């Protein structure tokens, strides 16, 4: 089983050149970049959100990323899942995504799991990681990821997008903070998919890159993550709204 490193490796000369524009940022500096290089990220769901988030995580210099998805590429995916090409139709999403991301940054460990993880599988896998990105599109999987993150106390960055709308939130999984179930238990039973309701292509890009931003901030300890906050995006007006998200003492997962 992989373990979380306690002593981040020092940057070598080539890495210092590659990440120089981030190293110039006083809040990041060598400390933050080395923390990124020591991190292990699990990204579940290589649809529109995952395709937007993964390239920025890999380009930013996270040390290791594991992509999880059991699906193959369909022609309808090409409208918004920008890591794939027409020639990829019928092939594995995670395998094609991993191949493209390795060309972006060969210095990063990139792993592909072509499978649908069960609740037990998530519970076994998630403790090995520094952070989880939930880029899935169904409530059952989101709740299973959240439950495993709560148990392992691994931070979670959640994103969702449909029609002209998107949302993003981060969860520290510490005792006093809300978990995703504190939010999801407020939802109705009916959860529409992009196939049923549609989605404007750039909306998943906005939300996915916001997820990558949140992940980098959390891992590098830069700025203020969206802990205890839900951020909503309206593409029709290009406006963001932010709401407080409090821990539910009666939550069956983290309460």
Order of alpha helices (4+ residues) and beta strands (2+ residues): alpha-alpha-alpha-beta-alpha-beta-alpha-beta-alpha-beta-alpha-beta-beta-alpha-alpha-alpha-beta-beta
